[in-house]
Structure formats: structure tokens, C-alpha cells
Amino acid sequence: AAGFPKPAFPISVRTIPGSGEMLMVGQPRAYGPSAVYRVAVSSEGPTPAPVKLIDTPGEGTAYDIAFHPRWKENGFVYFGWNGKLPGKADKHSAISRYTMSTKPPFTIDPASETTIISWPSDGHNGAAVCFGKDGLMFVTSGDGTSDSDGNLMGQRTDTLLAKVLRLDVDHPAPGKAYSVPKDNPFAGDKNFVPETWAYGLRAPWRVSYDAADDQLWVCQNGQDLWEQAFLVKGGENFGWSVMEGSHPFYPDRKAGPTPFTKPTVEHPHSEARSLTGGLVYRGKALPELAGAYIYGDHSTGHIWAVRHTGGKIAWHKKIAITTLRITGFATDPDGELLVLHHAAEGEGGFFRLEPNTAKADASFPRRLSESGLFDSVKEHRMAPGVIPYSVNAPFWSDGLHKARFMAVPEGTVGWNPSKSWDFPEKTVLVKSFALETRAGDPASRKWIETRFMTRQGGEWYGYSYRWNDEGTDATLLPAAGADAEYRVEGGRSVSWHYPSRAECMVCHSRAANFVLGLCDGQLNRDQEYPGGAKDNQLRALEHIGLLSVNWAGHVAAPKDAAQRQQPNQRTAKPATMLPRAPEGLARFADPYDKAQPLEARARAWLHTNCATCHVEAGGGNAQMKLDFATPLEKMGIIDARPLHQAFGIPDARLMAPGDPARSVLIRRIGARGPGSGQMPPLSSAVPDRAAVELMEEWCRGLKPKP
């Protein structure tokens, strides 16, 4: 947004009451400890850099900020965070109060920290905080674990976990930093902790209160299939983990004593993967959104608005498709909406929504035969100029055969040695999937799906086409995708999921540079081209002048570039020539070729199937980096304890050297189905058995950390 800095990895931001400045929780890196910063807004001249005020205590991560309703009088500001509390061995979530100066330069006294409330939690931490119009505080807590409510907290009523809590911080009880409001719905029930306002939550992410309509909203991250948003009135049981939203999850688990309440809004994982709660909009710039609750999805970047009368939904609509990793929503000093993008400095920061005045383009091809990319759809023969390509380490797609092509109508492709390449506007990347109706017989292949990744208006979008039974054409599927069953030899049924457009962007994310498989390591191999010619793909693309290479950016080290660049020296223009021959560039191993080095095969499989999420800012919430370029010792998997579900494995590790049975990473690769903890979490219903065997063999040869 204009007038705002672009800080690294913002999590939460709130306007300092009555000022033109804001407080922000941010992280220097995608994971790990956070700090609190003062952020100035500048409409003229350069934007000042954020000023660090305090670190989050206990080397923890803060999630939320709330100013006391009488902040101008008492200077109290509250932070919800998770980390180590003094004298506690395990991680806790907590709400801490600090005293802040109420006049510029708005400093915070670190010695003023007072813990209001805390609870043990190491995953699904909650710790969002806000105030209602009566001055009472609302706090969220999750189930405290990292997967399927392994500690069975969701339906327990005698614990602070898995709840919305309501506290009175202005009239503390003896020995506490708060008291329990007498009108809390379970205050007189000995079976409940009296702080309970609502229960049955898994992983709430954000709470907000709208005084105009007296509405309290909570968004929640789902487990396997459903994301939820709740309009919380008090006394509800939202069902976790007997239910996931309005759907059975573990129906045999013991339910709490009150009936379940369904979500106000629910999204299947074909639409959203990690909901981020927002706020009710009361600004002036977007009058069509007045009074609507605005929320989004961290994984897909999609944003919705819902207007609720208090009794029913009056209006609900997707209002924006972005590529942002949305961690929160806020209002600026003028009361206008901000969207927080969790990315590195200069890329992340605060964004605005603006009305889209462009008219919808209804000309997108509804059939493959209308795309202009095929010379013959029936023969799956591409039009002249559409370039075939292949990869060294293919993504696992339940064993289906794939054919890949690129159509670059104009311009050149920005070559990048360390990540996927940058393609120009109107590029279309094509991938078709064929099912063998007789196992092992290429002649029995039947095309069932073709996917397009297209760059339009500077952003990437995914589309799926479903082939007809005759194999003569394919039809564009709706945004929600589809599911189908196919019969193969022997009467066996094969399930196939056509991804929704939102699901496409879960993997084809900004952190992965959108295009997957189009990089040196994957394309550095021979390819047969129409007419029978065969050549290394990098050499061939270089030969036809398709690549744009910035030589100045590919010297040995940044310091060398600084030494070489002299005053008034001209900078070399981008060239079409690679800086080295293909033999000197990266090349991934084929994971399924046993003649190639074992570790290289395992690393290549992880890069392709896992690193789209498990990289810096990639969205994977396990703190590991699985891209091929990361050294083994820095991947964060060797002898590392799992932060999430351990599946009952004694002394589990992500990768236990010499012991595949204790290795959660291998367990996840081989798992499939709801509740199984499978990885990757989508686009596969059949485990890659060859990959499991590969990982087991690699694990047996690994050495423990010294």
C-alpha cells in the first residue's frame, strides 16, 4: 500500500489510537521469534523503516495485538503469543500486558510485562485477543497440539484449551490478573472453566469484534477437508474434534455436554486451506463492503466478504483473488482496510483492496480445441511453436503418464539459476495426464485431464480440462474442480481428482515462483523434439533465443560484483546465452533410476514433491527446508523432533538416521486418506511406494548428528 513500508513477514498490525502510526508484530524470517515494531505512515517522501520496540518474550512468536479501550489513560497494550514462560519447561500460549507511552515516540517498557492468562500449548495456539464494547476481553485458544487433537482437548470443558475465553481485566480477582464476568455462559457450571465463552475449537486464527452490529467473529483452520468461520454469540460448542465444521470427523469420540453449533461459513479444501480471520469493514473507500466481515485464505490468497444480519447470512461473495500469503487484516489510521502479506522484506507488507474496473473476459477457451495450442486434439499433437519439455524428477501423480509443453507467445524467459524461471505475459504451460487402462502398457493410455497455467495481468492462474470418453476433446471444468472414477483392466476402479483453481495455487504459489518444474535442475536433460531432433533442453532453448540471462547477476559472489562495477561503467545487457554450458549447471537426479546416487535421488524427490511448501515463506508449517539447494545439515529433518503429529511412534523424529520406523517424514509420504497426515496433502490418492522404499534406503544410511 502506498505510504507504508514493506516489512519482513508481518503477522499482525494495529493502529495506535488517535495517531498516524501503527504497532506491528513481524518476523525477520518466515519462522521463529518475532518482535514488535512501530510503523510510521508517510504520504510524502520516503517511508521510514519500522522501529523495533521489544522482542517477544521467551523467544516466542506473537500473533496478535490489542489496545485497552482506555489506552489513552492507562497505556495498556496486550499481545497474544506462544513460547517459553519463566519456570515452565513446555511451551505456553499467553496474553501479556505492557505499558506503552501514549505520546510520540510511542515506546514500550519491556519491564512492564504482566502475564494476564496462559495455558500449555505447542501447536494450534490461538492467542488472538480483542475487546468487546463492554470493555471485556476475548481470547482464543486452540487444542494445543499440531494435528488431529491427539490430546482430546476439543470437547473437554475443564481446560482453557480449544475455546473462546471472556475475561474482565479491569477488575482482577485476588491473586489473578483478571476476573470472570458473572454473565459468562458457563460461569456457574462446575464442569466448565468459568472463563469459557464458547468451546470446541481446533486452531482459531484471529478474533475480531464489531461494535456497530455487536458481532464477534472467529476464523478457524480445519484439519482434512473444511475451513470455518464462526459468528460467536456465547455458549456454543463448535464440535471439534467429533466434528470438523458441520461434518463428522471422529464421531466416536466423547462429545461435550452441549449440542454442536455449525459454522456460520464453511469452505471445502478445494476453495481454501488455511483461513485467516479479518474484520467487519467500516471504512469509506469501499462502500459496497460496508458492514461485511472480510476474511481470506493464507494458502490460496483468496478473499471473501460476508454480511450477516445476526440471524442469517444476507450476502456472501469472493471479492478478490490474490497471490498473497495472508496472515491478517487491519485498518490503517484512516479506517481503511489493509491486507498483510507474510513474505520477505520488500515483497511482504501491507496491501489494499481496490475496485476492479476491468470487464470480465468471457473469451477463455471452453474446449481444448478452442485454445489454439493443438494442431490435433484427438492425436494430442501440439500446434507449431508450442514447445515440449520433460523433467528429471517428476511430481508423483498416482502413476499417471504426463506430457508437458510451454507456449511463450512473445518475449523471453528470465533464466534464474537458483529457482524456477520467470515467464512473460500470456505464457501458457500445459500438462496432460494419461491413465493406463492396462498396467504397464503405454498403448493403453487414455487422456483424462489437461491443465493450463497461464500468466494474465502479471499473475498466474490454473485451469483444468476434462477429456471426453471418446478422447476427441476436453471441456473446461468449473472453478470448484471435480472428481471422477475410471475403470481399468480387471474391473478395478481408479479415483481421479481434478483440482479446483484454488487448489492449483496452493502448490503454484508465490514462494515457489508459481511455475514448477521449469528450472535448471529439472530441464537439464535431453528432449526429443518434433521431427526427431534430440538435444539438451537448456541448450535448445538457448539456441532459439528464448532465454534472457542477466550475466551481471551471476558472478561468483555479490562482493565480486561490487568490485567489478566501477564508476561510470556500463552494465552488461541481458543476453540469450547461458553463463555456462549445461554440463556446468545444476541437474536433478531421477528418483526412480537406481543407477544414480542415492542421496541425490532422495533429495530430488523431496524437492519436487515437498519443497513447493517447505521452503522459506512457502506455507508449510513444519520448520524444514526441503529444496535441493539447501545443504543436508540445514534441512531441519535429521534427528529433528516433529512439531506436529508423531502418529504414536516412540521417540519419533522427522528423519531418524538408521531407523525408518521412527521417521515421521517417511510415514507421511506413505500415508493416504482423511486423517492420515499424508504428504503432499493434495493431488494424490495413491502412495508412491517406490519413493517410500527410496526414503527408507536413504534413511538407513544416514549418520546421526554429531
C-alpha positions in Angstrom: 0.0 0.0 0.0 1.3 3.5 -0.8 2.7 5.3 2.2 3.6 2.1 4.0 6.9 0.3 4.4 7.3 -3.3 3.1 8.5 -5.0 6.3 9.6 -8.6 6.5 6.9 -11.2 7.4 4.2 -9.2 9.2 1.8 -11.2 11.4 -0.4 -8.5 12.9 -0.7 -4.8 12.8 -3.0 -2.3 14.7 -3.3 1.5 14.5 -2.1 3.3 17.6 -5.3 5.0 18.8 -5.6 8.6 17.8 -2.3 8.6 15.8 -1.0 8.2 12.3 1.3 5.3 13.4 0.8 1.6 13.9 2.2 -1.3 16.0 3.3 -4.4 14.1 4.3 -7.9 15.0 6.8 -9.2 12.5 9.5 -11.8 12.0 12.9 -11.4 10.4 12.4 -14.8 8.9 9.4 -16.9 7.9 9.6 -19.0 11.1 10.9 -18.3 14.6 10.9 -15.5 17.1 9.1 -12.3 16.5 9.4 -8.7 17.6 7.1 -5.6 18.0 7.8 -2.6 15.7 6.4 0.9 15.4 5.4 1.6 11.8 5.0 5.1 10.5 2.8 6.1 7.6 4.3 8.6 5.1 2.2 10.1 2.3 5.1 12.2 1.1 8.8 11.3 0.7 10.5 8.0 1.6 8.6 5.8 4.1 10.5 5.4 7.4 11.7 2.0 8.2 9.9 0.1 11.1 11.4 0.8 14.5 11.9 -2.2 16.8 10.4 -1.7 20.2 10.6 -5.1 22.0 11.2 -8.7 21.4 8.5 -11.3 22.0 9.3 -12.9 25.4 10.6 -16.4 25.8 12.0 -16.4 22.2 8.4 -16.8 21.2 6.2 -15.7 18.4 3.5 -13.1 18.9 0.2 -13.5 17.0 -2.0 -10.5 17.9 -2.2 -7.0 19.3 -5.0 -5.3 21.2 -5.1 -1.8 22.8 -7.0 -1.4 26.0 -10.3 0.6 25.4 -8.9 3.3 27.7 -5.4 3.1 26.3 -5.0 6.9 26.2 -5.5 6.9 30.0 -3.5 3.8 31.1 -1.2 3.0 28.1 -2.0 -0.7 28.3 -1.4 -2.8 25.2 -1.8 -6.6 25.0 0.0 -9.2 22.9 -1.1 -12.8 22.3 2.0 -15.0 21.9 3.4 -18.5 22.3 6.8 -19.5 23.7 8.6 -20.4 26.9 7.3 -18.9 30.1 9.6 -18.4 33.1 9.8 -21.5 35.2 7.9 -23.6 32.6 9.5 -26.4 30.7 6.9 -26.7 27.9 5.7 -24.0 25.5 2.7 -22.0 26.6 0.3 -19.6 24.9 -0.2 -16.4 26.8 -1.7 -12.9 26.8 0.8 -10.4 28.1 0.1 -6.7 29.0 2.7 -4.0 28.6 2.7 -0.3 29.4 3.3 2.0 26.5 3.8 5.7 26.2 0.7 7.4 24.9 2.6 10.2 23.1 5.2 10.0 20.4 7.6 8.3 20.0 5.3 5.6 21.5 7.8 3.4 23.3 7.0 0.2 25.2 8.5 -0.6 28.6 9.8 -4.2 28.4 9.9 -4.4 32.2 6.2 -3.7 32.5 5.2 -7.2 31.1 2.4 -8.8 33.1 1.0 -12.2 32.1 -2.8 -12.0 32.1 -3.5 -15.6 31.3 -1.6 -18.6 30.0 -2.1 -22.3 29.1 0.2 -25.1 27.8 0.2 -25.2 24.0 2.6 -26.3 21.3 0.6 -26.1 18.1 -2.9 -24.7 17.3 -2.0 -22.0 19.8 -4.8 -19.5 19.4 -3.7 -16.4 21.4 -5.8 -13.9 19.4 -7.2 -11.1 21.5 -9.7 -8.3 21.2 -12.1 -6.2 23.4 -15.9 -6.1 23.2 -17.8 -2.8 23.6 -18.3 -3.5 27.3 -14.6 -3.5 27.8 -14.3 -7.3 28.4 -11.5 -9.2 26.7 -12.0 -12.1 24.3 -9.1 -14.6 23.9 -8.9 -17.6 21.6 -7.1 -20.9 22.4 -6.6 -24.0 20.2 -6.4 -27.7 21.0 -2.7 -27.2 21.8 -1.4 -30.0 19.5 -0.4 -29.9 15.9 -2.7 -32.4 14.2 -5.9 -34.3 15.0 -6.5 -33.3 18.6 -4.3 -36.1 19.9 -4.7 -34.9 23.5 -8.5 -34.9 23.1 -8.9 -31.3 24.2 -11.6 -30.2 21.8 -14.6 -31.4 23.8 -13.1 -31.0 27.2 -14.7 -28.3 29.3 -12.3 -28.4 32.3 -9.4 -26.8 30.5 -8.6 -23.4 28.9 -7.8 -25.1 25.6 -9.9 -25.2 22.4 -12.0 -22.2 23.4 -13.0 -18.6 23.2 -12.4 -17.1 26.6 -14.0 -13.9 28.1 -12.2 -12.0 30.8 -12.5 -8.9 32.9 -9.0 -7.4 33.1 -10.2 -4.1 34.8 -11.4 -5.8 37.9 -8.9 -8.6 38.7 -9.8 -11.2 41.3 -7.4 -11.7 44.2 -4.2 -13.4 43.0 -5.1 -13.1 39.3 -4.7 -10.5 36.6 -8.4 -10.8 35.6 -11.8 -11.9 37.0 -14.5 -13.9 35.4 -17.6 -11.9 34.2 -20.6 -13.2 36.0 -22.7 -13.4 32.8 -20.3 -15.8 31.1 -22.5 -18.7 29.8 -20.9 -21.4 32.0 -19.8 -19.3 34.9 -22.0 -21.3 37.3 -21.3 -24.8 35.9 -18.6 -26.7 37.9 -17.9 -28.8 34.9 -16.6 -25.9 32.9 -13.7 -23.5 33.4 -15.7 -20.3 34.1 -13.7 -18.3 31.5 -15.4 -20.2 28.7 -17.4 -18.2 26.2 -17.5 -20.9 23.6 -15.7 -24.2 23.0 -14.9 -27.0 20.5 -12.2 -25.2 18.5 -9.2 -26.7 16.7 -7.0 -23.9 15.5 -8.6 -20.4 15.6 -6.7 -17.8 13.7 -7.9 -14.3 14.5 -10.8 -12.9 16.5 -12.4 -9.6 15.9 -15.3 -7.6 17.4 -17.6 -5.2 15.6 -19.3 -2.8 18.0 -21.7 -1.4 15.4 -23.5 -4.8 15.0 -22.3 -6.3 18.2 -20.7 -9.2 16.3 -17.7 -11.4 17.4 -16.1 -13.3 14.6 -13.6 -16.2 14.7 -11.9 -17.9 11.8 -10.6 -21.4 12.2 -8.1 -23.6 10.3 -9.6 -27.0 9.5 -7.9 -30.4 9.5 -8.6 -32.6 6.5 -11.5 -31.1 4.4 -13.1 -28.0 5.8 -12.2 -24.4 6.8 -14.6 -22.5 9.0 -15.7 -19.0 10.2 -18.0 -18.5 13.2 -20.2 -15.7 14.4 -19.8 -16.3 18.1 -22.7 -15.3 20.4 -21.7 -17.2 23.5 -22.3 -20.7 24.8 -21.6 -22.6 21.5 -19.9 -26.0 21.1 -18.3 -25.9 17.7 -17.7 -29.6 17.6 -14.0 -30.2 17.3 -12.8 -33.0 17.2 -16.0 -35.0 17.0 -16.8 -32.8 14.1 -14.8 -30.8 11.5 -17.1 -27.9 10.9 -20.6 -29.4 10.2 -19.1 -32.8 9.1 -18.2 -35.9 11.2 -14.5 -36.2 12.0 -14.1 -38.6 14.9 -17.8 -39.3 15.6 -16.9 -42.0 18.2 -15.0 -39.5 20.5 -16.8 -38.3 23.6 -18.8 -35.1 22.9 -19.1 -32.2 25.3 -22.4 -31.7 27.3 -23.9 -29.2 24.9 -25.2 -29.6 21.3 -23.0 -28.7 18.4 -23.3 -25.4 16.5 -22.5 -25.4 12.8 -20.1 -22.9 11.3 -21.5 -19.6 10.0 -19.4 -20.0 6.9 -17.6 -23.1 5.7 -15.2 -23.7 2.8 -14.0 -27.1 1.5 -10.3 -27.5 0.9 -11.0 -27.2 -2.8 -11.6 -23.4 -2.0 -9.4 -22.7 1.0 -6.7 -24.4 3.0 -5.9 -22.1 5.9 -8.4 -19.4 6.7 -7.2 -16.1 8.1 -9.8 -14.1 10.1 -10.4 -10.5 9.4 -12.7 -7.7 10.4 -16.0 -6.0 9.7 -15.3 -3.2 7.3 -16.5 0.3 8.3 -14.3 2.4 6.0 -15.4 4.7 3.2 -13.3 3.7 0.2 -15.2 0.5 -0.5 -18.9 1.3 0.2 -20.1 -1.9 -1.3 -18.3 -3.8 1.6 -19.8 -1.7 4.4 -20.8 -3.9 7.3 -19.3 -7.0 5.8 -16.9 -9.3 7.5 -13.7 -9.6 5.4 -11.6 -12.7 5.7 -9.2 -14.6 3.5 -7.0 -17.7 3.0 -3.3 -17.9 3.7 -2.7 -20.7 1.2 -4.6 -19.5 -1.9 -4.7 -15.8 -1.3 -8.5 -15.6 -2.0 -10.6 -13.1 0.0 -14.3 -13.2 0.8 -16.9 -10.9 2.3 -20.0 -12.0 4.3 -22.7 -9.8 5.6 -24.8 -11.2 8.5 -28.0 -9.9 9.9 -27.4 -11.6 13.3 -29.9 -14.2 12.3 -28.8 -15.3 8.9 -26.3 -14.6 6.0 -27.6 -11.8 3.8 -24.7 -11.8 1.3 -21.6 -13.8 0.8 -19.1 -13.4 -2.1 -15.5 -14.0 -3.1 -14.2 -10.5 -3.7 -10.5 -10.9 -4.6 -8.1 -13.4 -5.9 -4.5 -12.6 -4.9 -1.2 -14.4 -4.6 -0.7 -13.1 -1.0 0.2 -15.2 2.0 -2.4 -13.6 4.1 -1.7 -13.5 7.9 -4.1 -10.8 8.9 -6.3 -7.9 8.1 -6.3 -4.5 9.8 -7.4 -0.9 9.3 -5.0 2.0 8.7 -5.1 5.3 10.6 -8.0 6.4 8.2 -10.0 3.3 9.0 -9.3 1.7 5.6 -8.7 -2.0 5.0 -5.2 -3.4 4.9 -4.2 -7.0 4.0 -1.0 -8.4 5.5 1.3 -10.5 3.2 3.7 -12.8 5.1 6.8 -12.5 2.9 10.4 -11.2 2.9 11.3 -7.6 3.2 10.4 -5.6 0.1 7.9 -8.3 -1.0 5.7 -8.7 2.0 3.9 -5.9 3.9 0.6 -4.2 3.7 -1.7 -4.2 0.7 -5.0 -2.6 -0.1 -8.1 -3.8 -2.0 -9.2 -1.5 -4.8 -12.3 -1.8 -7.1 -11.6 -3.8 -10.3 -13.0 -1.8 -13.2 -11.9 -4.2 -15.9 -14.6 -6.1 -17.6 -14.5 -9.9 -17.3 -13.1 -11.7 -20.3 -15.5 -14.3 -21.5 -13.2 -15.5 -24.3 -11.2 -18.0 -22.3 -11.4 -21.3 -24.3 -14.1 -23.7 -23.0 -12.6 -26.6 -25.0 -9.0 -27.6 -25.8 -9.9 -27.5 -29.5 -10.6 -23.7 -29.0 -7.3 -23.0 -27.3 -5.2 -22.7 -30.4 -2.5 -24.8 -28.7 -3.3 -28.1 -30.5 -2.8 -29.0 -34.1 -4.9 -32.1 -33.4 -6.6 -32.6 -30.0 -7.5 -36.2 -30.8 -3.9 -37.1 -31.6 -2.6 -34.9 -28.8 -0.4 -33.1 -31.3 0.5 -29.6 -30.5 0.5 -26.6 -32.8 3.7 -25.2 -34.3 5.6 -23.1 -31.7 4.3 -25.0 -28.7 7.5 -26.5 -27.2 7.5 -29.9 -25.5 9.6 -30.3 -22.3 10.4 -33.0 -19.8 11.8 -33.1 -16.3 14.4 -35.1 -14.4 12.4 -35.6 -11.2 8.6 -35.7 -12.0 5.9 -34.9 -9.4 4.1 -38.0 -8.2 0.7 -38.1 -9.8 -0.6 -41.5 -8.8 1.5 -43.2 -11.5 -0.2 -41.4 -14.5 1.8 -40.6 -17.6 2.3 -36.9 -18.2 3.1 -34.8 -21.3 4.4 -31.2 -20.8 4.5 -28.2 -23.1 5.2 -24.4 -23.0 3.7 -21.7 -25.2 5.5 -18.4 -25.0 3.7 -16.1 -27.5 6.1 -13.1 -27.2 9.1 -12.0 -25.2 11.8 -14.1 -23.5 12.0 -16.3 -20.4 14.0 -14.9 -17.5 16.6 -17.5 -16.6 17.3 -18.0 -12.9 20.0 -20.4 -11.6 18.5 -20.9 -8.2 14.8 -21.1 -8.7 12.1 -21.6 -11.4 12.2 -19.2 -14.3 10.3 -16.0 -14.9 7.9 -16.3 -17.9 6.4 -13.3 -19.8 2.8 -12.3 -20.0 0.4 -14.6 -21.9 2.6 -17.6 -21.4 0.6 -20.9 -21.2 2.2 -24.0 -19.6 0.4 -27.2 -20.5 0.4 -30.6 -18.7 -1.8 -33.6 -19.8 -2.4 -36.7 -17.8 -3.0 -40.2 -19.2 -4.2 -43.3 -17.4 -3.0 -46.7 -18.5 -6.1 -48.9 -18.7 -3.7 -51.9 -18.8 -0.9 -51.6 -16.3 2.5 -51.3 -18.0 1.1 -50.9 -21.5 1.8 -47.5 -23.0 -0.5 -48.3 -25.9 -3.5 -48.4 -23.5 -3.0 -44.8 -22.3 -6.2 -42.7 -22.2 -6.0 -38.9 -21.7 -8.2 -37.8 -18.8 -7.0 -34.3 -17.9 -5.1 -31.3 -19.3 -4.1 -28.4 -17.1 -3.2 -24.9 -18.1 -1.1 -22.5 -16.1 -1.5 -19.1 -17.6 0.1 -15.7 -16.8 -2.6 -13.0 -17.1 -2.2 -9.4 -15.9 1.1 -10.2 -14.2 -0.4 -13.1 -12.1 -0.6 -16.9 -12.7 -3.9 -18.8 -12.8 -4.6 -22.6 -13.1 -7.4 -24.2 -15.2 -8.4 -27.9 -15.7 -10.0 -29.6 -18.7 -11.7 -33.0 -18.5 -11.4 -35.2 -21.6 -14.4 -36.9 -23.0 -14.7 -40.7 -23.2 -14.0 -40.7 -26.9 -10.7 -38.9 -26.5 -11.5 -36.3 -29.0 -11.7 -33.1 -26.9 -11.7 -31.8 -23.3 -14.0 -29.4 -21.6 -13.1 -26.6 -19.1 -14.1 -27.6 -15.6 -15.8 -25.1 -13.2 -13.6 -23.3 -10.6 -14.5 -25.9 -8.0 -12.9 -28.8 -9.9 -14.4 -32.3 -10.0 -13.9 -36.0 -9.1 -14.2 -39.0 -11.3 -13.9 -42.8 -11.3 -12.3 -44.7 -14.2 -12.4 -48.4 -14.8 -9.2 -50.2 -15.8 -8.4 -53.8 -16.8 -9.7 -56.3 -14.3 -12.6 -54.1 -13.3 -10.6 -52.1 -10.9 -11.8 -48.5 -10.2 -9.3 -45.6 -10.2 -10.2 -42.3 -8.5 -9.0 -39.1 -10.0 -9.3 -35.6 -8.6 -9.5 -32.6 -10.9 -8.2 -29.8 -8.8 -10.1 -26.6 -8.2 -8.5 -23.4 -9.4 -7.7 -22.5 -5.7 -6.0 -25.8 -5.2 -3.8 -25.2 -8.2 -2.4 -22.1 -6.4 -1.6 -24.0 -3.2 1.4 -25.5 -4.8 1.9 -23.0 -7.6 2.5 -20.3 -5.0 4.5 -17.1 -5.0 7.1 -18.7 -2.7 7.6 -21.4 -5.4 7.7 -18.6 -8.1 4.4 -20.1 -9.5 5.9 -22.3 -12.2 7.1 -25.7 -11.0 9.5 -28.0 -12.9 10.8 -25.2 -15.1 14.3 -24.6 -13.7 17.9 -25.7 -14.5 17.8 -28.8 -12.3 14.7 -30.2 -13.9 15.2 -29.2 -17.5 18.9 -30.1 -17.8 18.3 -33.2 -19.8 17.8 -34.4 -23.4 14.5 -33.9 -25.1 13.2 -35.2 -28.4 11.6 -32.5 -30.5 9.1 -32.7 -33.4 10.9 -34.0 -36.4 13.1 -36.4 -34.4 15.8 -33.9 -33.3 17.2 -34.5 -29.9 19.1 -32.1 -27.7 19.7 -30.9 -24.2 16.7 -28.7 -23.3 18.8 -25.9 -21.9 21.0 -25.8 -25.0 17.9 -25.9 -27.3 16.1 -23.1 -25.5 19.4 -21.1 -25.6 19.8 -21.8 -29.3 16.4 -20.4 -30.3 17.0 -17.2 -28.2 14.1 -17.9 -25.8 16.2 -17.2 -22.6 17.1 -13.8 -21.1 20.1 -14.1 -18.9 21.3 -11.3 -16.6 25.0 -12.0 -16.6 25.8 -9.3 -14.1 23.7 -11.0 -11.5 25.6 -14.3 -11.9 29.1 -13.6 -10.9 30.7 -15.8 -8.2 29.6 -13.6 -5.3 28.0 -10.2 -4.5 31.3 -8.8 -3.3 32.8 -9.7 -6.7 30.1 -7.8 -8.5 30.8 -4.7 -6.3 34.5 -4.9 -7.0 34.0 -5.3 -10.8 31.4 -2.5 -11.1 33.4 0.7 -11.5 32.1 4.3 -11.6 30.5 5.1 -15.0 31.0 1.5 -16.1 28.2 0.3 -18.4 26.2 -2.6 -17.1 26.0 -5.6 -19.4 22.7 -6.1 -21.1 20.8 -9.3 -20.5 21.9 -11.9 -23.1 20.3 -15.0 -24.6 23.4 -17.1 -23.8 23.7 -19.1 -20.6 26.7 -18.3 -18.4 27.8 -21.9 -18.5 27.3 -24.9 -20.7 24.5 -27.3 -19.5 27.2 -29.6 -18.2 28.2 -26.9 -15.7 24.7 -26.2 -14.4 22.5 -27.9 -11.9 20.9 -31.2 -12.7 18.5 -33.2 -10.5 18.7 -36.9 -10.3 15.9 -39.2 -11.4 14.5 -40.5 -8.2 13.5 -43.8 -9.8 16.8 -44.5 -11.5 18.7 -46.8 -9.1 22.0 -46.2 -11.1 22.1 -42.6 -9.8 23.4 -41.6 -6.3 21.0 -42.5 -3.5 21.0 -39.2 -1.7 20.7 -37.2 -4.9 17.6 -39.3 -5.8 16.0 -38.8 -2.4 16.7 -35.0 -2.3 15.3 -34.7 -5.8 12.1 -36.4 -4.8 11.7 -34.2 -1.8 12.4 -31.1 -3.8 9.7 -31.8 -6.4 7.0 -33.2 -4.1 7.5 -31.2 -0.9 9.6 -28.1 -1.4 6.9 -26.1 -3.0 5.6 -25.6 0.5 8.6 -26.5 2.7 10.8 -23.6 1.7 11.2 -20.1 3.2 7.7 -18.5 3.2 6.3 -21.5 1.4 3.4 -22.0 3.7 4.4 -25.4 5.1 4.1 -25.0 8.9 6.9 -27.6 9.7 10.2 -25.8 10.1 12.1 -27.6 7.5 13.5 -26.7 4.1 13.4 -29.5 1.5 14.6 -27.7 -1.6 17.5 -29.3 -3.4 19.8 -26.3 -2.8 19.7 -26.5 1.0 22.6 -28.4 2.5 21.5 -31.6 4.2 22.6 -30.4 7.7 20.4 -27.3 7.3 17.2 -29.0 6.1 15.9 -29.4 9.6 14.9 -33.0 9.4 17.9 -35.1 10.6 17.2 -36.1 14.2 14.6 -33.3 14.4 11.6 -33.9 16.6 8.3 -33.5 14.8 6.4 -30.3 15.7 3.2 -32.0 14.5 1.6 -35.4 14.8 4.0 -38.2 15.7 1.4 -41.0 14.9 2.2 -42.7 18.2 5.8 -43.5 17.1 8.0 -43.8 20.2 10.9 -41.3 20.2 9.8 -40.1 16.7 12.0 -38.0 14.5 11.3 -36.4 11.2 14.1 -38.5 9.8 15.8 -40.8 12.4 19.2 -41.9 10.9 19.3 -45.6 10.5 15.7 -46.1 11.7 13.0 -45.7 9.1 10.3 -46.9 11.5 10.9 -43.9 13.7 10.9 -41.4 10.8 7.7 -39.4 10.6 8.6 -38.0 7.2 8.6 -41.5 5.7 5.3 -42.3 7.4 3.6 -39.2 5.9 5.0 -40.0 2.4 3.4 -43.4 2.5 0.0 -42.3 4.0 -3.1 -41.5 2.1 -6.7 -40.6 3.1 -8.5 -38.3 5.5 -6.9 -38.1 8.9 -3.8 -40.0 7.7 -1.4 -37.0 7.7 -0.4 -37.6 4.2 2.2 -35.5 2.4 1.8 -34.0 -0.1 -1.7 -33.2 1.3 -3.4 -32.9 -2.0 -3.4 -34.2 -5.6 -2.7 -37.8 -4.7 -4.9 -40.8 -3.5 -2.2 -43.5 -4.1 1.1 -43.5 -2.2 4.4 -43.6 -4.2 5.7 -47.0 -3.0 8.9 -46.6 -4.9 9.5 -43.3 -3.1 8.8 -44.8 0.3 11.4 -47.5 -0.4 13.8 -44.9 -1.6 13.4 -42.9 1.6 13.8 -46.0 3.7 17.0 -46.9 2.0 18.4 -43.4 2.3 17.4 -43.2 6.0 19.2 -46.5 6.8 22.4 -45.0 5.5 22.2 -41.6 7.3 24.5 -40.8 10.1 23.2 -39.3 13.4 24.0 -35.7 14.0 27.4 -35.3 15.9 
